[in-house]
Amino acid sequence: MSLTETRKGPNALEAFAQQIGSVHWLLAATLIIYPLVVPSFFTFQIGSQILIFGMIGLSLMVLAGYGGMVSLAQLTTAGFAGYAVAIFGENSVGIMGLGWPWWLTVPVAVLLAAVAAALIGLISVRTSGIYTIMITLAIATAFYYFANQNYTVFNGHSGYRGIQPPELFGLYWRDPLPFYYMSLAIAALAYAAVLYCRRSTFGLGLQATRDNQRRMRALGFNTTALKVAAYFLAGIIAGFAGVLLVWFNGRISPGTVSVAESIGILVIAVIGGLRHPIGPFLGALLYVVLKTFAIDLIGAERFNTLIGLVFLVIVFVSPDGILGLWERLKPHLAPGSLRSS
């Protein structure tokens, strides 16, 4: 019997190719055309924010969906990268701002964010369930208060402002169209990487650890290393999102990484669904649209009440979020079901 006849199934690259179906190509075409048919406000304020928050939610989805580890420190990781950009790059505050070029600042910021995420993982992976949530929440809270009170490095409550993306190929990358396409390209790479990792040896091992850690240990796997590696991967994704976030806002302060905003990332991921990488982007779509337009109707102080109610309704109807709702509705939307009804 030949080797090809005894193969158990497709490798990670083949499995990844099988996942890129017509729906993904249609979605890609829609996202590429989107900024060409809408005003610049919807391109920059809506589209770019959805992609950035979707990436941070995606980093949480890697941990919670594949590893069973719910972390409230993903925005902290993104904020760490944002602060690194302000400190190593240029800002208008007159504090720090070492003036490194962007092509050096960005990789260093992302790497530092990934290392910080791995350190958070080392602390939290020995726990599970509510204890992991509490530890990561404590870390997020500690970072917020440290940044708020430290003026030597983080410039305290005021933070940093005047942080600009580079001018490259004759384009200013904070203009709506270039910034959107830059965010889309990075988000697409992160999304594709997570899809690939899901069927890789690492991804399958992480999911198996989530399902039965004791059995994985008995088989000789270092489950702690798998979990920390997941935090490192999630840190890379959140780090890139943090760089985009500080370029989007043009500033960063402790309010960017507050506990309320960190919980918002959890809401985004859960509302969208933690079973598939597209879920956090769906959650970010709903979250950003509500935050942008509902504030004018109900006021900023009532937004948390609104998103809390939306969260409760969606989770009550479908614990798997918007993706779960779609899975329930899909059989009823099929042509055969419509004819039979």
DRENFI-233923 format. One record per residue (C-alpha): x, z, y; residue number from 1. Coordinates in pm, 1 decimal. Layout:
// DRENFI-233923
ATOM; X; Z; Y; num
ATOM; X; Z; Y; NUM
...
// end
This chain:
// DRENFI-233923
ATOM; X; Z; Y; num
ATOM; 0.0; 0.0; 0.0; 1
ATOM; 141.6; -99.5; 340.6; 2
ATOM; 192.6; 128.5; 634.3; 3
ATOM; -79.3; -46.1; 830.4; 4
ATOM; -326.8; 19.5; 550.1; 5
ATOM; -250.2; 390.3; 537.5; 6
ATOM; -282.9; 457.6; 906.6; 7
ATOM; -529.0; 734.0; 978.3; 8
ATOM; -640.8; 604.6; 1318.0; 9
ATOM; -529.7; 462.8; 1649.9; 10
ATOM; -237.9; 614.1; 1839.2; 11
ATOM; -277.9; 758.0; 2187.2; 12
ATOM; -212.5; 427.1; 2363.5; 13
ATOM; -464.9; 240.3; 2146.5; 14
ATOM; -721.9; 517.4; 2191.3; 15
ATOM; -666.8; 502.3; 2566.9; 16
ATOM; -721.4; 124.6; 2567.8; 17
ATOM; -1045.2; 171.4; 2372.4; 18
ATOM; -1172.7; 414.5; 2636.8; 19
ATOM; -1125.7; 163.2; 2920.7; 20
ATOM; -1451.5; -19.8; 2866.9; 21
ATOM; -1672.5; -230.0; 3089.5; 22
ATOM; -1813.0; 78.4; 3265.5; 23
ATOM; -1468.0; 171.1; 3390.6; 24
ATOM; -1400.3; -181.4; 3517.3; 25
ATOM; -1736.4; -185.1; 3696.2; 26
ATOM; -1663.6; 155.6; 3848.9; 27
ATOM; -1318.5; 38.1; 3961.1; 28
ATOM; -1465.7; -271.8; 4125.5; 29
ATOM; -1728.7; -59.4; 4303.7; 30
ATOM; -1468.9; 183.9; 4437.4; 31
ATOM; -1246.5; -99.4; 4559.2; 32
ATOM; -1532.8; -277.4; 4737.6; 33
ATOM; -1690.6; 43.2; 4875.3; 34
ATOM; -1482.1; 79.5; 5195.7; 35
ATOM; -1536.3; -286.7; 5279.2; 36
ATOM; -1913.7; -246.9; 5310.8; 37
ATOM; -1953.4; 98.8; 5468.4; 38
ATOM; -1854.0; 241.4; 5810.0; 39
ATOM; -1513.5; 406.0; 5846.6; 40
ATOM; -1677.2; 752.1; 5852.3; 41
ATOM; -1802.5; 705.0; 5495.8; 42
ATOM; -1466.6; 563.3; 5391.9; 43
ATOM; -1255.5; 849.5; 5526.7; 44
ATOM; -1475.2; 1158.0; 5552.4; 45
ATOM; -1682.2; 1095.1; 5239.3; 46
ATOM; -1484.9; 868.8; 5006.4; 47
ATOM; -1142.2; 1022.7; 5057.9; 48
ATOM; -1271.7; 1380.1; 5034.1; 49
ATOM; -1451.5; 1302.6; 4708.4; 50
ATOM; -1131.6; 1163.9; 4557.7; 51
ATOM; -919.0; 1459.3; 4675.8; 52
ATOM; -1157.0; 1734.3; 4563.9; 53
ATOM; -1228.3; 1538.0; 4247.2; 54
ATOM; -856.4; 1547.7; 4164.5; 55
ATOM; -838.6; 1924.4; 4213.7; 56
ATOM; -1150.3; 1957.4; 3997.4; 57
ATOM; -983.7; 1727.4; 3742.5; 58
ATOM; -688.8; 1965.9; 3719.8; 59
ATOM; -934.7; 2245.4; 3641.7; 60
ATOM; -1110.9; 2023.5; 3387.8; 61
ATOM; -779.5; 1976.4; 3199.7; 62
ATOM; -745.3; 2352.7; 3166.0; 63
ATOM; -1107.7; 2448.3; 3104.8; 64
ATOM; -1234.4; 2142.1; 2920.2; 65
ATOM; -937.6; 2078.3; 2692.2; 66
ATOM; -771.1; 2419.5; 2685.6; 67
ATOM; -1061.8; 2659.2; 2725.8; 68
ATOM; -886.1; 2825.8; 3021.9; 69
ATOM; -1095.3; 2867.6; 3337.6; 70
ATOM; -858.5; 2901.1; 3633.1; 71
ATOM; -958.2; 2987.5; 3988.8; 72
ATOM; -606.3; 2915.6; 4115.3; 73
ATOM; -614.3; 2533.9; 4120.9; 74
ATOM; -677.5; 2516.1; 4494.5; 75
ATOM; -394.3; 2766.4; 4533.4; 76
ATOM; -166.6; 2522.4; 4351.2; 77
ATOM; -282.9; 2236.7; 4573.2; 78
ATOM; -233.7; 2455.6; 4880.8; 79
ATOM; 118.2; 2540.4; 4765.7; 80
ATOM; 201.5; 2168.9; 4770.3; 81
ATOM; 36.0; 2133.0; 5111.1; 82
ATOM; 242.0; 2414.7; 5258.8; 83
ATOM; 555.4; 2261.7; 5107.2; 84
ATOM; 482.0; 1933.2; 5286.6; 85
ATOM; 443.8; 2121.6; 5616.7; 86
ATOM; 759.5; 2327.3; 5562.5; 87
ATOM; 995.3; 2060.5; 5428.8; 88
ATOM; 851.0; 1772.4; 5630.5; 89
ATOM; 749.1; 1768.2; 5996.1; 90
ATOM; 485.8; 1963.2; 6189.8; 91
ATOM; 403.6; 2026.9; 6554.5; 92
ATOM; 413.2; 2407.7; 6545.6; 93
ATOM; 786.9; 2453.2; 6597.4; 94
ATOM; 823.6; 2677.6; 6292.1; 95
ATOM; 1002.9; 2553.1; 5981.8; 96
ATOM; 951.2; 2175.7; 5963.5; 97
ATOM; 1287.5; 2083.6; 5811.3; 98
ATOM; 1229.2; 1714.5; 5874.8; 99
ATOM; 1287.6; 1581.8; 5523.9; 100
ATOM; 1176.6; 1219.2; 5466.1; 101
ATOM; 839.4; 1175.3; 5296.7; 102
ATOM; 988.4; 1017.3; 4982.9; 103
ATOM; 1179.0; 1341.9; 4923.1; 104
ATOM; 919.9; 1585.6; 5057.3; 105
ATOM; 631.8; 1463.8; 4839.1; 106
ATOM; 806.9; 1482.3; 4497.8; 107
ATOM; 955.6; 1822.5; 4582.8; 108
ATOM; 614.5; 1952.8; 4695.2; 109
ATOM; 445.1; 1828.9; 4376.5; 110
ATOM; 722.1; 1966.1; 4155.8; 111
ATOM; 705.6; 2307.6; 4324.2; 112
ATOM; 327.8; 2309.5; 4280.5; 113
ATOM; 364.0; 2223.4; 3911.1; 114
ATOM; 624.4; 2498.4; 3861.3; 115
ATOM; 399.2; 2746.9; 4042.9; 116
ATOM; 110.8; 2642.3; 3817.2; 117
ATOM; 329.5; 2692.1; 3507.9; 118
ATOM; 422.0; 3041.4; 3629.3; 119
ATOM; 52.9; 3119.4; 3678.4; 120
ATOM; 2.3; 2991.7; 3325.3; 121
ATOM; 275.3; 3218.4; 3187.4; 122
ATOM; 94.3; 3515.2; 3337.6; 123
ATOM; -258.7; 3420.0; 3234.4; 124
ATOM; -231.0; 3244.8; 2894.0; 125
ATOM; -194.1; 3570.2; 2704.4; 126
ATOM; -551.1; 3653.2; 2802.0; 127
ATOM; -877.1; 3468.9; 2750.3; 128
ATOM; -1229.2; 3445.9; 2884.2; 129
ATOM; -1319.1; 3667.8; 3176.3; 130
ATOM; -967.6; 3813.8; 3189.6; 131
ATOM; -815.0; 3471.7; 3259.5; 132
ATOM; -1068.1; 3417.0; 3535.6; 133
ATOM; -991.4; 3756.1; 3690.6; 134
ATOM; -613.4; 3710.1; 3674.7; 135
ATOM; -623.8; 3365.3; 3836.3; 136
ATOM; -870.7; 3494.2; 4095.8; 137
ATOM; -632.2; 3779.0; 4175.4; 138
ATOM; -344.8; 3531.5; 4216.0; 139
ATOM; -554.5; 3308.9; 4444.4; 140
ATOM; -655.1; 3611.0; 4653.7; 141
ATOM; -297.4; 3737.4; 4674.9; 142
ATOM; -169.5; 3397.9; 4789.8; 143
ATOM; -440.9; 3376.3; 5055.8; 144
ATOM; -356.8; 3717.2; 5202.8; 145
ATOM; 18.4; 3658.8; 5176.5; 146
ATOM; -9.1; 3328.1; 5363.4; 147
ATOM; -237.6; 3493.5; 5619.4; 148
ATOM; 6.6; 3776.4; 5690.8; 149
ATOM; 342.5; 3600.6; 5657.7; 150
ATOM; 458.3; 3441.0; 5984.8; 151
ATOM; 817.5; 3363.4; 5891.3; 152
ATOM; 740.0; 3095.5; 5632.5; 153
ATOM; 363.6; 3033.3; 5638.5; 154
ATOM; 301.4; 3096.1; 6012.4; 155
ATOM; 25.9; 3342.8; 5934.9; 156
ATOM; -336.7; 3283.3; 6024.1; 157
ATOM; -264.8; 2973.4; 6235.4; 158
ATOM; -81.3; 2785.4; 5962.1; 159
ATOM; 65.7; 2444.8; 6039.1; 160
ATOM; -74.1; 2148.1; 6225.8; 161
ATOM; 44.3; 1804.2; 6329.6; 162
ATOM; 122.6; 1701.1; 5970.3; 163
ATOM; 109.9; 1325.0; 5940.2; 164
ATOM; 148.7; 1081.7; 5650.0; 165
ATOM; 424.5; 821.9; 5680.3; 166
ATOM; 404.6; 478.6; 5836.5; 167
ATOM; 494.4; 238.8; 5559.7; 168
ATOM; 466.9; -140.1; 5525.1; 169
ATOM; 350.5; -153.6; 5884.7; 170
ATOM; 50.8; 72.2; 5812.7; 171
ATOM; -39.1; 415.3; 5940.1; 172
ATOM; -160.7; 578.9; 5620.2; 173
ATOM; -405.2; 815.2; 5786.6; 174
ATOM; -620.4; 527.4; 5907.6; 175
ATOM; -945.2; 525.0; 5705.4; 176
ATOM; -883.1; 214.8; 5492.7; 177
ATOM; -516.9; 274.9; 5395.2; 178
ATOM; -577.0; 645.8; 5331.8; 179
ATOM; -879.4; 575.0; 5111.1; 180
ATOM; -694.5; 320.7; 4898.8; 181
ATOM; -392.4; 550.1; 4870.9; 182
ATOM; -620.6; 833.4; 4755.4; 183
ATOM; -799.1; 598.5; 4515.4; 184
ATOM; -472.8; 479.4; 4360.9; 185
ATOM; -342.9; 833.9; 4305.4; 186
ATOM; -679.6; 955.7; 4173.2; 187
ATOM; -696.9; 657.7; 3935.4; 188
ATOM; -348.6; 733.1; 3802.0; 189
ATOM; -440.4; 1098.9; 3750.3; 190
ATOM; -765.5; 1000.9; 3578.2; 191
ATOM; -587.4; 751.9; 3349.4; 192
ATOM; -317.6; 1008.2; 3265.9; 193
ATOM; -580.0; 1263.3; 3160.3; 194
ATOM; -762.7; 1002.6; 2950.9; 195
ATOM; -436.0; 916.1; 2778.6; 196
ATOM; -337.2; 1279.9; 2724.3; 197
ATOM; -674.2; 1356.4; 2567.9; 198
ATOM; -584.5; 1146.1; 2260.5; 199
ATOM; -211.9; 1218.4; 2261.8; 200
ATOM; -47.0; 1468.3; 2027.8; 201
ATOM; -27.3; 1714.7; 2313.6; 202
ATOM; -393.9; 1672.0; 2407.3; 203
ATOM; -518.1; 1702.1; 2049.8; 204
ATOM; -302.8; 2010.3; 1997.8; 205
ATOM; -439.0; 2166.8; 2315.1; 206
ATOM; -798.6; 2102.0; 2210.1; 207
ATOM; -730.9; 2237.8; 1863.3; 208
ATOM; -582.4; 2551.1; 2021.3; 209
ATOM; -898.2; 2587.4; 2227.7; 210
ATOM; -1111.6; 2567.5; 1911.7; 211
ATOM; -902.6; 2786.7; 1681.8; 212
ATOM; -584.3; 2935.0; 1821.3; 213
ATOM; -517.2; 3154.1; 1518.5; 214
ATOM; -521.2; 2856.3; 1282.7; 215
ATOM; -289.5; 2656.6; 1510.3; 216
ATOM; -42.8; 2943.5; 1508.7; 217
ATOM; -63.0; 2961.7; 1130.7; 218
ATOM; 22.3; 2590.2; 1118.7; 219
ATOM; 338.8; 2659.1; 1317.3; 220
ATOM; 233.0; 2545.5; 1666.1; 221
ATOM; 354.8; 2730.4; 1973.2; 222
ATOM; 16.6; 2772.3; 2136.4; 223
ATOM; 159.7; 2953.9; 2437.7; 224
ATOM; 387.0; 2658.5; 2515.0; 225
ATOM; 92.0; 2419.0; 2480.7; 226
ATOM; -112.4; 2618.2; 2730.1; 227
ATOM; 172.1; 2650.6; 2980.4; 228
ATOM; 235.7; 2275.6; 2951.6; 229
ATOM; -133.3; 2221.1; 3031.6; 230
ATOM; -92.7; 2432.7; 3344.1; 231
ATOM; 212.6; 2226.0; 3440.4; 232
ATOM; 20.3; 1898.9; 3397.0; 233
ATOM; -275.3; 2038.5; 3591.7; 234
ATOM; -28.7; 2151.2; 3859.2; 235
ATOM; 104.9; 1797.9; 3901.0; 236
ATOM; -248.8; 1664.4; 3954.4; 237
ATOM; -341.0; 1946.5; 4193.5; 238
ATOM; -7.1; 1904.3; 4372.6; 239
ATOM; -71.9; 1539.0; 4452.3; 240
ATOM; -422.3; 1633.6; 4567.4; 241
ATOM; -271.2; 1903.4; 4789.6; 242
ATOM; -42.3; 1648.7; 4956.2; 243
ATOM; -339.5; 1421.5; 5021.4; 244
ATOM; -545.8; 1717.2; 5146.7; 245
ATOM; -287.6; 1823.8; 5407.5; 246
ATOM; -251.3; 1461.5; 5522.7; 247
ATOM; -630.0; 1429.0; 5537.9; 248
ATOM; -675.5; 1740.0; 5752.3; 249
ATOM; -352.2; 1700.6; 5947.8; 250
ATOM; -303.1; 2073.5; 5908.3; 251
ATOM; -305.7; 2359.3; 5660.6; 252
ATOM; -386.5; 2727.7; 5704.5; 253
ATOM; -489.5; 3022.1; 5485.1; 254
ATOM; -851.0; 2912.5; 5527.2; 255
ATOM; -768.0; 2600.7; 5327.4; 256
ATOM; -686.4; 2813.9; 5022.7; 257
ATOM; -942.4; 3089.7; 5071.4; 258
ATOM; -1122.7; 3246.5; 4778.8; 259
ATOM; -1450.8; 3082.7; 4882.1; 260
ATOM; -1289.8; 2737.1; 4873.6; 261
ATOM; -1129.9; 2816.0; 4536.0; 262
ATOM; -1469.8; 2903.2; 4392.2; 263
ATOM; -1597.2; 2575.8; 4539.6; 264
ATOM; -1356.1; 2388.4; 4310.8; 265
ATOM; -1505.1; 2568.9; 4010.8; 266
ATOM; -1853.7; 2474.4; 4131.3; 267
ATOM; -1746.2; 2109.5; 4164.9; 268
ATOM; -1605.4; 2097.3; 3811.8; 269
ATOM; -1899.2; 2274.5; 3647.5; 270
ATOM; -2165.6; 2075.4; 3834.6; 271
ATOM; -2004.2; 1747.5; 3734.8; 272
ATOM; -1928.3; 1847.9; 3378.0; 273
ATOM; -1616.1; 1970.3; 3198.2; 274
ATOM; -1645.1; 1745.6; 2894.3; 275
ATOM; -1501.7; 1428.2; 3049.6; 276
ATOM; -1252.3; 1352.6; 3330.2; 277
ATOM; -1519.5; 1170.4; 3531.7; 278
ATOM; -1721.7; 1493.0; 3561.7; 279
ATOM; -1522.6; 1656.4; 3846.2; 280
ATOM; -1551.6; 1340.3; 4055.3; 281
ATOM; -1929.3; 1339.6; 4008.7; 282
ATOM; -1937.4; 1704.5; 4110.0; 283
ATOM; -1719.5; 1629.7; 4412.9; 284
ATOM; -1957.8; 1348.7; 4512.2; 285
ATOM; -2256.5; 1584.2; 4517.3; 286
ATOM; -2060.2; 1866.5; 4681.8; 287
ATOM; -1909.9; 1657.5; 4962.8; 288
ATOM; -2235.1; 1474.0; 5040.1; 289
ATOM; -2427.8; 1801.9; 5057.9; 290
ATOM; -2158.4; 1969.7; 5266.4; 291
ATOM; -2142.0; 1677.3; 5509.7; 292
ATOM; -2510.2; 1613.8; 5566.7; 293
ATOM; -2694.7; 1932.8; 5466.5; 294
ATOM; -2506.1; 2141.0; 5723.7; 295
ATOM; -2684.6; 1952.0; 6001.8; 296
ATOM; -3018.8; 2047.1; 5849.6; 297
ATOM; -2967.9; 2404.8; 5734.5; 298
ATOM; -2657.4; 2517.1; 5923.8; 299
ATOM; -2304.6; 2584.2; 5799.7; 300
ATOM; -2376.7; 2950.3; 5724.9; 301
ATOM; -2644.4; 2853.3; 5471.4; 302
ATOM; -2445.2; 2589.0; 5285.4; 303
ATOM; -2317.7; 2835.4; 5024.4; 304
ATOM; -2676.8; 2935.6; 4954.2; 305
ATOM; -2775.1; 2571.5; 4909.2; 306
ATOM; -2486.9; 2479.2; 4681.9; 307
ATOM; -2546.3; 2799.2; 4485.2; 308
ATOM; -2907.3; 2701.2; 4424.7; 309
ATOM; -2804.7; 2348.0; 4323.7; 310
ATOM; -2545.9; 2496.8; 4090.0; 311
ATOM; -2801.9; 2726.4; 3924.4; 312
ATOM; -3057.9; 2447.9; 3880.7; 313
ATOM; -2812.2; 2201.4; 3728.0; 314
ATOM; -2653.6; 2457.3; 3494.7; 315
ATOM; -2996.0; 2588.9; 3391.6; 316
ATOM; -3123.8; 2238.5; 3310.9; 317
ATOM; -2795.1; 2113.3; 3165.2; 318
ATOM; -2501.4; 2345.0; 3085.1; 319
ATOM; -2283.1; 2031.6; 3070.2; 320
ATOM; -2360.0; 1942.9; 3430.5; 321
ATOM; -2445.7; 1597.6; 3559.7; 322
ATOM; -2279.1; 1439.1; 3257.1; 323
ATOM; -2508.9; 1637.4; 3030.2; 324
ATOM; -2812.9; 1519.9; 3226.0; 325
ATOM; -2697.0; 1160.8; 3186.9; 326
ATOM; -2650.9; 1203.6; 2811.1; 327
ATOM; -3007.5; 1335.2; 2787.2; 328
ATOM; -3154.8; 1054.0; 2995.3; 329
ATOM; -2953.4; 769.5; 2842.3; 330
ATOM; -3163.1; 734.5; 2522.4; 331
ATOM; -3480.1; 716.5; 2731.0; 332
ATOM; -3330.2; 447.6; 2956.4; 333
ATOM; -3238.6; 219.2; 2666.1; 334
ATOM; -3441.5; -107.4; 2651.3; 335
ATOM; -3590.1; -21.6; 2312.4; 336
ATOM; -3717.5; 316.3; 2429.5; 337
ATOM; -3873.7; 159.9; 2739.2; 338
ATOM; -4061.4; -96.1; 2530.7; 339
ATOM; -4183.2; 164.1; 2283.6; 340
ATOM; -4318.0; 380.6; 2564.4; 341
// end
